[in-house]
Amino acid sequence: MPKRQEAVRRLVAIKRPNTHLCQTCLLSLHHLRLASTATAPAAETGPIEPPPSGRALPSNTPSTSLRTVYKTKASVMLSRPPLLTRDLTPFEKAYFLYQKRLNERLALPFSRYFYYQKGTPGDVEWKRKMKERQTPARDIGRYNAYAKEGWNDEVLMGARESEPEEQVEALLRDAEVEVPKGEGEEEAEVKKQVVAKPMPRVTEADRVGDKKSLDRLLQRTLYLVVRKGDGKWWFPSDGLVGKESLHTAAERILVQTGGLNMNTWIVGNIPLGHYIRNYSLPATDKEKSIETRGEKYFFMKGRIMAGQANLKDNAHGLTDFQWLAKDELQNTLLPRDWSAVKNVLAER
């Protein structure tokens, strides 16, 4: 290889040590080198010194800068899902009652003698109930679909027929059966048939405001939050131990926090989200050249099937716990913590 071409290759290698040039580019640079040296006086043959570079050579001395790290923690959003459907809006109540009355207008007439033989006690009881409500349906109020006013099946303002409580009461009244006292006696007594009444939607825990009970706000999703020694409320959290996964860490945290009396389920291995909480002053470890800026929380979704939390002998120094809905968490958590988790929580 000619000396000039070799010199050009060395010069390019020094200027751009990480750049690989093809043979065509090297030949082009060689021709440019020949053209520039043709007009310059001949120089003494010797090693070509690399031109001074604007960058300083890397030093072999170790760097004194600190490495920035964050503590990785798993946080469990343990929740109790809604047990009841939400309350209907006034429009939905009126719409559903209208649909029931419309069904009475479109359905075939009730075949009375197919179910009750004429003159039997059942037939007499049927006549009495039909006289009161004027329709076979028991929960749509006083309405006759085949009368002249059958078209007027919409609910009026302030009417109670569309309220679920009123419909339950109507069904309970319909369960009452008149039983005659004896033969030849005209008077009759009302014998109430034993009927299983539905449980109320508002529980005792709702009335007394017991936020530690799971039998409250049955229409909402409740989340477990615990109070640490500094008085701040947060989800059960702890750092990872060794090489354990977030899923395994979440299971361990629940046992160490709420005890063994909770039947829980960690949903999946992927967190719902994460939150970076920076310290006001970073913690520095000069021996390890580490600067801890804060904590990274990864939220794992969990469900409670049965049981209750018990903070006795917990391993994290927790003092209290609550089961709170989303709007209650807004008034309990710190503003910065609430801003980080509000989009992860369920609306109801």
C-alpha positions in Angstrom: 0.0 0.0 0.0 1.5 3.5 -0.8 2.8 5.4 2.1 0.5 8.4 1.5 -2.6 6.2 1.3 -1.6 4.5 4.5 -1.0 8.0 6.1 -4.5 9.1 5.1 -6.0 5.9 6.6 -4.2 6.5 9.9 -5.3 10.1 9.9 -8.9 9.2 9.4 -8.7 6.5 12.1 -7.3 9.0 14.6 -9.9 11.6 13.9 -12.8 9.2 13.9 -11.8 6.1 15.8 -15.4 4.7 15.8 -16.1 5.3 12.1 -15.7 2.6 9.5 -15.0 3.9 5.9 -15.4 1.9 2.8 -12.6 1.5 0.2 -14.3 4.1 -2.2 -14.2 6.8 0.5 -10.6 6.1 1.3 -9.6 6.4 -2.4 -11.5 9.7 -2.6 -9.6 11.0 0.5 -6.3 9.8 -1.1 -7.0 11.8 -4.2 -7.8 14.9 -2.2 -4.6 14.4 -0.2 -2.5 14.2 -3.5 -4.1 17.4 -4.8 -3.3 19.3 -1.7 0.3 18.1 -1.4 1.0 18.9 -5.1 1.0 22.6 -4.4 2.8 22.4 -1.0 6.6 22.1 -0.5 7.9 18.6 0.2 8.2 17.8 3.8 10.5 15.6 5.6 9.4 12.0 5.7 8.4 11.0 9.2 5.6 9.9 11.2 2.5 12.0 10.9 1.4 13.5 14.1 -2.3 13.5 14.8 -3.8 17.0 14.8 -4.8 18.3 18.2 -8.3 17.4 19.1 -10.8 19.6 20.8 -11.9 16.9 23.2 -9.9 15.9 26.3 -8.7 12.4 26.5 -10.5 10.3 29.1 -8.8 10.2 32.4 -7.8 6.9 34.0 -8.6 8.1 37.5 -11.9 6.9 38.9 -14.9 9.3 38.8 -16.0 10.9 42.1 -19.6 11.5 41.0 -22.4 9.7 42.9 -24.7 7.2 41.2 -28.3 8.1 41.5 -30.7 5.3 42.7 -34.3 4.9 43.9 -35.6 2.4 46.4 -38.0 -0.1 44.6 -41.1 -0.9 46.6 -44.2 -2.9 46.0 -47.6 -1.4 47.1 -50.8 -3.4 47.3 -54.1 -1.8 46.3 -56.3 -4.4 48.1 -59.9 -3.7 47.3 -63.4 -5.1 48.0 -65.5 -4.9 44.9 -69.1 -3.6 44.9 -71.6 -6.0 46.2 -74.7 -4.2 44.9 -75.7 -2.5 41.8 -75.8 1.3 42.0 -78.9 3.2 42.8 -81.0 4.1 39.7 -81.4 7.6 38.6 -85.0 9.1 38.5 -85.0 8.8 34.8 -84.0 5.1 34.9 -86.7 4.4 37.5 -89.4 6.0 35.4 -88.2 4.3 32.2 -88.2 0.8 33.7 -91.7 1.2 35.1 -92.9 2.5 31.7 -91.4 -0.6 30.1 -93.3 -2.9 32.5 -96.6 -1.1 31.9 -96.0 -1.2 28.2 -95.4 -4.9 28.4 -98.8 -5.3 30.1 -100.4 -3.5 27.2 -98.7 -5.7 24.5 -99.0 -9.0 26.3 -102.0 -11.3 26.0 -104.6 -11.1 28.7 -104.1 -13.2 31.8 -105.9 -16.6 31.6 -107.6 -16.5 35.0 -109.4 -19.8 34.9 -106.3 -21.7 33.7 -104.7 -21.1 37.1 -107.8 -20.8 39.4 -110.9 -22.9 39.3 -114.0 -20.9 39.6 -115.4 -20.5 43.1 -112.3 -21.8 44.9 -110.5 -19.8 47.6 -107.7 -19.0 45.2 -110.2 -17.6 42.7 -111.7 -15.4 45.5 -108.3 -14.2 46.6 -107.5 -13.4 43.0 -110.6 -11.3 42.6 -109.8 -9.3 45.7 -106.3 -8.5 44.5 -107.3 -7.6 41.0 -109.9 -5.2 42.4 -107.1 -3.4 44.2 -104.4 -3.2 41.6 -106.5 -3.7 38.4 -103.6 -5.6 36.7 -102.0 -9.0 37.0 -98.6 -7.4 37.5 -97.9 -6.8 41.2 -95.2 -4.1 41.1 -96.4 -1.5 38.6 -99.0 0.3 40.7 -102.7 0.7 40.1 -103.0 0.4 36.3 -105.4 -1.2 33.8 -103.8 -1.8 30.4 -107.1 -2.6 28.7 -109.1 0.3 30.0 -109.8 3.6 28.1 -106.9 5.2 30.0 -104.5 2.4 29.3 -102.4 4.6 27.0 -101.6 6.8 30.0 -98.8 4.6 31.3 -96.1 7.1 32.0 -95.0 8.0 35.5 -96.2 11.3 36.9 -94.0 13.7 38.7 -93.7 12.8 42.4 -95.3 9.3 41.9 -93.9 6.6 44.2 -94.7 3.6 41.9 -91.2 3.8 40.3 -89.3 3.7 43.6 -87.8 0.3 44.4 -88.8 0.6 48.0 -92.5 1.1 47.0 -92.3 -1.9 44.7 -91.0 -4.1 47.5 -93.8 -3.0 49.8 -96.3 -3.8 47.0 -94.9 -7.3 46.7 -95.1 -7.8 50.4 -98.7 -6.6 50.6 -99.6 -8.9 47.8 -98.3 -11.8 49.8 -100.9 -11.3 52.5 -103.7 -13.8 52.3 -107.2 -13.5 53.8 -108.2 -16.6 55.7 -111.8 -16.9 57.0 -112.1 -17.6 60.7 -114.7 -20.4 60.3 -117.7 -21.6 58.5 -120.7 -19.3 58.6 -118.7 -16.4 59.9 -118.7 -13.3 57.7 -115.7 -11.6 59.2 -112.2 -12.6 58.1 -108.8 -12.0 59.5 -105.6 -11.1 57.5 -103.0 -13.8 57.9 -99.6 -12.6 56.7 -97.7 -15.2 54.8 -94.1 -15.6 55.9 -92.0 -13.8 53.3 -88.2 -13.4 53.2 -87.7 -9.6 53.1 -84.7 -8.3 51.2 -81.8 -6.9 53.2 -81.6 -3.1 53.3 -79.1 -1.4 51.0 -77.9 0.8 53.9 -76.2 -1.2 56.6 -75.5 -0.6 60.2 -71.9 0.2 59.5 -73.1 3.0 57.1 -75.4 4.5 59.8 -72.6 4.6 62.5 -69.8 5.5 60.1 -67.6 2.5 60.9 -64.8 2.8 58.3 -63.1 -0.4 59.5 -66.0 -2.5 58.4 -66.3 -4.2 55.0 -70.1 -4.1 55.3 -70.4 -0.5 54.3 -70.9 1.4 51.0 -72.0 -1.9 49.3 -72.3 0.0 46.0 -68.7 1.2 46.0 -65.2 -0.2 45.8 -63.3 0.0 49.1 -59.5 0.1 49.3 -57.4 -0.8 52.3 -55.1 2.0 53.6 -52.9 1.8 56.7 -51.5 4.5 58.9 -47.8 4.5 59.5 -45.9 5.7 62.6 -45.6 9.2 61.2 -49.4 9.5 61.0 -49.6 9.4 57.2 -52.0 7.1 55.4 -50.9 5.0 52.5 -51.4 1.6 50.9 -49.6 -1.4 52.4 -46.0 -1.2 51.0 -42.6 -2.6 51.5 -39.3 -3.0 49.6 -38.3 -6.1 47.6 -36.4 -8.8 49.4 -33.6 -10.4 47.3 -34.8 -11.4 43.9 -38.5 -11.8 44.7 -41.0 -10.6 42.1 -43.7 -7.9 42.6 -46.4 -10.6 42.8 -44.5 -12.5 45.6 -43.7 -9.3 47.4 -47.4 -8.2 47.4 -48.4 -11.5 48.9 -45.8 -11.2 51.6 -46.8 -7.6 52.4 -50.4 -8.5 53.0 -49.5 -11.3 55.4 -47.1 -9.1 57.3 -49.6 -6.2 57.4 -53.0 -7.7 57.9 -52.3 -11.1 59.2 -53.5 -14.6 58.1 -57.2 -13.9 58.6 -57.6 -12.4 55.1 -58.4 -14.5 52.1 -56.8 -12.4 49.3 -55.9 -12.8 45.7 -53.2 -10.8 43.9 -54.5 -10.2 40.3 -51.7 -10.8 37.8 -48.0 -10.1 37.7 -48.0 -6.7 36.0 -48.5 -3.6 38.2 -51.4 -1.2 37.6 -49.0 1.8 37.6 -46.0 3.3 39.4 -45.3 6.4 41.4 -42.0 8.1 42.1 -41.9 9.8 45.4 -38.8 12.1 45.7 -37.1 12.9 49.0 -36.9 16.5 50.0 -33.1 15.9 50.7 -31.4 13.0 48.9 -29.7 10.4 51.1 -26.0 10.1 50.3 -23.8 7.1 50.9 -20.2 8.2 50.1 -18.7 4.8 50.8 -20.8 3.2 48.1 -20.9 6.4 46.0 -24.7 6.2 45.9 -27.2 9.0 46.2 -30.8 7.8 46.9 -33.2 10.3 45.5 -36.5 8.7 46.6 -38.8 5.7 46.3 -40.5 4.0 43.3 -43.8 2.4 44.2 -45.3 -0.3 41.9 -49.0 -0.8 42.5 -50.3 -4.4 42.5 -54.0 -5.1 42.3 -55.5 -7.3 45.0 -58.9 -8.6 46.0 -60.2 -9.6 49.4 -62.6 -12.5 49.4 -63.2 -13.0 53.1 -61.8 -12.1 56.5 -60.6 -8.8 57.9 -57.4 -7.0 58.5 -55.7 -7.4 61.8 -52.7 -5.1 62.6 -51.7 -6.9 65.7 -48.0 -8.0 65.5 -47.6 -6.4 62.1 -44.0 -6.2 60.8 -44.2 -2.5 59.6 -45.1 -0.5 62.7 -48.6 0.3 61.5 -51.1 1.8 63.9 -54.5 1.8 62.2 -56.3 0.8 59.0 -59.5 1.9 57.1 -61.5 0.7 54.1 -62.2 3.8 52.1 -63.9 4.6 48.7 -62.2 6.8 46.1 -63.7 10.1 47.2 -62.8 9.3 50.8 -59.2 8.6 49.8 -59.0 12.1 48.4 -59.5 13.6 51.8 -57.2 11.1 53.6 -54.0 10.8 51.4 -51.5 13.6 50.9 -52.2 15.8 47.9 -49.2 14.6 46.0 -50.0 10.9 46.7 -53.6 11.4 45.7 -52.6 13.0 42.4 -50.4 9.9 41.6 -53.1 7.3 42.3 -56.5 9.0 41.4 -56.5 7.7 37.8 -55.8 4.1 38.9 -58.7 3.8 41.3 -62.2 2.7 40.3 -64.9 5.3 40.2 -67.4 3.1 42.0 
